[in-house]
Amino acid sequence: MSNTLTKAMIQEAADYIRSRGDVAPKVGLILGSGLGVLADYIEEAIEIDYKDIPHFPTSTVEGHAGELLIGTVKGTPVVLMKGRFHMYEGYDPELTAFPVRVMKELGVTTLLVTNAAGGVNTSYNPGDLMLISDHINLTGRNPLIGHNDPELGPRFPDMSQPYSRSLRELAKEIGGKHNVPLQEGVYAGLLGPSYETPAEIRMLRTIGADAVGMSTVSEVIVARHAGLDVLGISCISNMASGILDQPLSHAEVMETTDRVREKFLNLVLAIIPEL
């Protein structure tokens, strides 16, 4: 995929989205497995199927609806991905992060990413919410490989603060006001789609990971390349392999995210107007 084609694709997708509604979004939201309920709280929402947006992939994972919504949340204009794309679905990393490029073109300055993650830190419990302070990219892929177009971002983007420290402090302050306790830790992004082995989880804990999942890192790399501020929140949907000596399943992930729905909503709905 050439960068010239990429810029044309970004523009075409953004133009189509603009044609469906006149909201100029300030905040972009990418919701992970089971967390799409936030979409129900967008006011005057315009729903666009991914399949209708030029050059968008389609989401194939249970719990990912495959819709883009534009509207407002408590007066803040937003664009929301109800479901995301993963490399394990067969997509290249730059394509999984393509919507972030489109959000930037639409006027987004802040990206809020959420995911369902396995707890690697043994002090965590299923249902905890974790602010992502940093990530470890273990996918073996990077969405910025290839010729760099300086109009999209620098050749060597700074990743010393991939997740905004000031936004994390804001989230902690809001969490305290709304009685939503928050963990804070490092997210390890793996390729998937198989869950990790107990030995892999021990390795992840050794290198400093607190949670593990199969998304987010490519989106955040592209967001930082594009100059967006990022706030990341993981829902600890289960304890990772080997900790509780029980098999893992996507059904458990969905059950846990459903259980923490109210806590998640209270936090995010209070954060968005402050972004």
C-alpha positions as CSV (number, residue, x, y, z in Angstrom):
1,M,0.0,0.0,0.0
2,S,1.6,3.3,-1.1
3,N,1.4,6.4,1.1
4,T,-0.1,8.3,-1.8
5,L,-2.9,5.7,-1.9
6,T,-3.1,5.8,1.9
7,K,-3.7,9.6,2.0
8,A,-6.4,9.2,-0.7
9,M,-8.0,6.4,1.2
10,I,-8.1,8.5,4.4
11,Q,-9.6,11.4,2.6
12,E,-12.2,9.3,0.8
13,A,-13.3,7.6,4.1
14,A,-13.5,10.9,5.9
15,D,-15.4,12.6,3.2
16,Y,-18.0,9.8,3.2
17,I,-18.4,10.0,7.0
18,R,-18.8,13.8,6.7
19,S,-21.5,13.3,4.1
20,R,-23.6,11.3,6.7
21,G,-23.6,14.0,9.3
22,D,-22.3,17.5,10.2
23,V,-20.7,16.7,13.6
24,A,-17.0,17.7,13.7
25,P,-15.7,15.2,16.4
26,K,-13.2,16.3,19.0
27,V,-12.8,12.9,20.7
28,G,-12.4,9.5,19.1
29,L,-13.5,6.3,20.9
30,I,-12.5,2.8,20.2
31,L,-14.4,0.2,22.2
32,G,-13.3,-3.3,22.9
33,S,-15.1,-6.6,23.4
34,G,-18.3,-6.2,25.3
35,L,-17.8,-2.5,25.9
36,G,-19.8,-1.2,23.0
37,V,-22.7,-0.3,25.4
38,L,-21.3,3.2,25.5
39,A,-22.7,3.7,22.1
40,D,-26.2,3.7,23.5
41,Y,-25.3,7.0,25.3
42,I,-24.4,9.0,22.2
43,E,-27.0,11.7,21.6
44,E,-28.5,12.1,18.1
45,A,-26.2,9.3,16.9
46,I,-25.7,8.7,13.2
47,E,-24.8,5.0,12.7
48,I,-22.7,4.0,9.7
49,D,-21.9,0.3,9.0
50,Y,-18.2,-0.3,8.5
51,K,-19.0,-2.0,5.2
52,D,-20.3,1.2,3.8
53,I,-17.2,3.3,4.6
54,P,-14.7,3.3,1.8
55,H,-11.6,1.2,2.5
56,F,-12.8,0.2,6.0
57,P,-12.3,-3.5,6.9
58,T,-15.1,-5.4,8.5
59,S,-15.1,-6.7,12.1
60,T,-15.5,-10.4,12.5
61,V,-15.3,-10.9,16.3
62,E,-18.2,-11.6,18.6
63,G,-18.9,-8.6,20.8
64,H,-17.7,-6.2,18.0
65,A,-20.7,-4.7,16.3
66,G,-19.0,-3.2,13.3
67,E,-20.5,0.3,13.3
68,L,-19.1,3.8,13.4
69,L,-21.2,6.3,15.3
70,I,-21.0,10.1,15.2
71,G,-22.8,12.4,17.6
72,T,-22.3,14.0,21.0
73,V,-21.8,12.8,24.6
74,K,-22.9,15.5,27.1
75,G,-22.2,18.1,24.5
76,T,-18.9,16.8,23.4
77,P,-18.7,15.8,19.7
78,V,-17.4,12.3,19.3
79,V,-16.8,9.6,16.7
80,L,-17.0,6.1,18.1
81,M,-15.9,2.7,16.8
82,K,-18.3,0.0,18.1
83,G,-15.9,-2.8,17.5
84,R,-12.3,-2.7,16.2
85,F,-10.1,-4.6,13.8
86,H,-7.4,-7.1,14.8
87,M,-4.3,-8.5,13.1
88,Y,-5.4,-12.0,14.0
89,E,-8.3,-11.5,11.7
90,G,-5.8,-11.3,8.9
91,Y,-5.5,-7.5,8.6
92,D,-2.1,-5.7,8.3
93,P,-1.3,-3.5,11.3
94,E,-1.7,-0.3,9.3
95,L,-5.2,-1.4,8.3
96,T,-6.2,-2.1,11.9
97,A,-5.2,1.4,12.7
98,F,-6.7,3.0,9.5
99,P,-9.7,4.4,11.4
100,V,-7.4,6.4,13.7
101,R,-6.0,8.1,10.6
102,V,-9.6,8.9,9.5
103,M,-10.5,10.2,13.0
104,K,-7.5,12.6,12.8
105,E,-8.7,13.8,9.4
106,L,-12.2,14.4,10.8
107,G,-10.7,16.7,13.5
108,V,-10.2,14.4,16.5
109,T,-7.4,15.5,18.9
110,T,-7.9,13.0,21.7
111,L,-8.3,9.2,21.4
112,L,-9.9,7.1,24.1
113,V,-9.2,3.3,23.6
114,T,-10.7,0.5,25.7
115,N,-10.1,-3.2,25.6
116,A,-10.9,-6.4,27.5
117,A,-7.6,-7.8,28.8
118,G,-6.3,-10.7,30.8
119,G,-4.9,-9.9,34.2
120,V,-1.2,-10.7,34.5
121,N,-0.7,-8.9,37.7
122,T,-1.8,-11.3,40.4
123,S,-3.1,-8.5,42.6
124,Y,-5.8,-7.7,40.0
125,N,-9.3,-9.2,39.9
126,P,-11.7,-9.8,37.1
127,G,-13.8,-6.7,36.7
128,D,-11.1,-4.3,37.6
129,L,-10.5,-1.3,35.4
130,M,-6.9,-0.5,34.6
131,L,-5.6,2.8,33.2
132,I,-2.9,1.9,30.7
133,S,0.3,3.7,31.6
134,D,2.4,2.1,28.9
135,H,2.4,-0.9,26.5
136,I,4.8,-3.6,25.3
137,N,4.3,-4.4,21.6
138,L,4.9,-8.1,21.2
139,T,3.0,-8.6,18.0
140,G,6.1,-8.5,15.9
141,R,4.4,-5.9,13.7
142,N,4.5,-2.1,13.5
143,P,1.9,0.0,11.5
144,L,4.6,2.5,10.5
145,I,6.9,0.2,8.6
146,G,7.6,1.4,5.1
147,H,8.1,4.8,3.5
148,N,7.1,7.6,5.9
149,D,4.9,10.5,4.7
150,P,5.8,13.6,6.9
151,E,2.3,14.9,6.3
152,L,1.0,12.0,8.4
153,G,3.7,12.2,11.1
154,P,7.4,12.0,11.8
155,R,9.7,9.1,10.6
156,F,10.6,8.3,14.2
157,P,7.7,9.3,16.5
158,D,8.4,9.7,20.2
159,M,6.8,7.0,22.3
160,S,8.1,8.1,25.7
161,Q,4.5,8.9,26.8
162,P,2.2,6.8,24.5
163,Y,-0.6,7.2,27.0
164,S,-1.0,10.8,28.3
165,R,0.0,11.2,31.9
166,S,-2.2,14.2,32.3
167,L,-5.2,12.3,31.0
168,R,-4.5,9.5,33.4
169,E,-4.4,11.9,36.3
170,L,-7.7,13.3,35.1
171,A,-9.2,9.8,34.9
172,K,-8.0,9.0,38.5
173,E,-9.6,12.3,39.8
174,I,-12.9,11.5,38.1
175,G,-12.8,7.9,39.2
176,G,-12.4,9.1,42.8
177,K,-15.4,11.4,42.5
178,H,-17.6,8.7,41.1
179,N,-16.3,5.9,43.4
180,V,-14.8,3.9,40.6
181,P,-11.5,2.5,41.8
182,L,-8.8,2.2,39.1
183,Q,-5.7,0.1,38.7
184,E,-2.8,1.5,36.6
185,G,-0.4,-0.7,34.7
186,V,1.3,-1.9,31.5
187,Y,-0.6,-3.6,28.7
188,A,1.2,-6.2,26.6
189,G,-0.2,-6.5,23.1
190,L,0.2,-10.0,21.4
191,L,-0.8,-11.1,18.0
192,G,-3.3,-13.8,19.0
193,P,-5.8,-15.3,18.4
194,S,-4.9,-18.2,20.7
195,Y,-4.8,-17.3,24.4
196,E,-1.4,-17.3,26.0
197,T,0.2,-20.3,27.7
198,P,1.0,-20.3,31.4
199,A,4.7,-20.0,30.5
200,E,4.0,-17.0,28.3
201,I,2.2,-15.3,31.1
202,R,5.1,-15.9,33.5
203,M,7.4,-14.3,30.9
204,L,5.0,-11.3,30.6
205,R,5.0,-10.8,34.3
206,T,8.8,-11.0,34.4
207,I,9.2,-8.2,31.7
208,G,6.7,-5.9,33.5
209,A,3.3,-6.5,32.0
210,D,0.2,-6.1,34.2
211,A,-2.4,-7.1,31.6
212,V,-2.4,-8.8,28.2
213,G,-4.6,-8.6,25.1
214,M,-4.7,-8.7,21.3
215,S,-5.4,-5.2,20.3
216,T,-4.7,-1.5,20.9
217,V,-1.0,-1.2,20.3
218,S,-1.1,-0.5,16.6
219,E,-3.9,2.1,17.1
220,V,-1.9,3.9,19.8
221,I,1.3,3.9,17.7
222,V,-0.6,5.5,14.8
223,A,-2.4,7.9,17.2
224,R,0.9,9.1,18.6
225,H,2.4,9.3,15.1
226,A,-0.5,11.5,14.1
227,G,-0.1,13.7,17.2
228,L,-3.2,12.6,19.1
229,D,-3.3,12.4,22.9
230,V,-4.3,9.0,24.1
231,L,-6.2,7.6,27.2
232,G,-6.4,3.9,27.5
233,I,-8.6,1.8,29.8
234,S,-8.5,-2.0,30.1
235,C,-11.3,-4.0,31.6
236,I,-9.6,-7.0,33.3
237,S,-12.1,-9.6,32.0
238,N,-10.3,-12.7,33.4
239,M,-7.1,-13.7,35.1
240,A,-4.5,-14.8,32.5
241,S,-3.6,-18.4,31.8
242,G,-2.1,-20.4,34.7
243,I,-3.1,-18.1,37.5
244,L,-6.4,-19.7,38.5
245,D,-5.8,-23.1,36.8
246,Q,-8.9,-22.9,34.7
247,P,-9.5,-22.7,30.9
248,L,-10.1,-19.4,29.2
249,S,-12.9,-18.5,26.9
250,H,-14.3,-15.5,25.1
251,A,-17.7,-16.1,26.8
252,E,-16.0,-15.3,30.1
253,V,-14.7,-12.1,28.7
254,M,-18.2,-11.1,27.6
255,E,-19.7,-12.0,30.9
256,T,-17.2,-9.9,32.9
257,T,-17.6,-6.8,30.7
258,D,-21.3,-7.1,31.1
259,R,-21.0,-7.2,34.8
260,V,-18.8,-4.1,35.0
261,R,-21.0,-2.1,32.6
262,E,-22.3,0.4,35.1
263,K,-18.9,1.1,36.5
264,F,-17.3,1.5,33.1
265,L,-20.1,3.8,31.9
266,N,-20.0,6.0,35.0
267,L,-16.3,6.5,34.5
268,V,-16.2,7.1,30.7
269,L,-19.3,9.3,30.5
270,A,-17.8,11.5,33.2
271,I,-14.4,11.7,31.4
272,I,-15.5,12.5,27.9
273,P,-16.8,16.0,28.6
274,E,-13.4,16.8,30.2
275,L,-11.3,15.7,27.2
